[in-house]
Amino acid sequence: MAENKTPEYITEGDGFVEVALVRGLKVAGATVKSVRMREPTVADQLAIDRIEGQGAKEIAIIGNLCEVAPNDLHALTMRDYTRLQVALGRFIT
């Protein structure tokens, strides 16, 4: 069985991960180079269940867990967004 190795851009904590971004994310006019993603709860899952479309659901939950507006996530590069997807996957696999 393959080992589930943590990528170098993810730092794991107790109930959260810190994700280093390559290009960064603009939040309130400032560029941040890392974001903290908390562990999702059942309430988070229930909140996105009523959203249509898998992509919209994923952006909504990532934004909520990172305390970032979903519209701010739209400006991320795919490389940075993929890092957030991988981080989310660490909690649900």
Buried (B, 14 or more C-beta within 10 A) or exposed (E): EEEEEEEEBBEEEEEBBBBBBEEBBEBEEEEBEBBBBBBBEEEBEEBBEEBEEEEEBBBBBBBBBBEBEBEBBEEBEEEBBEBBEBBBEBBEE
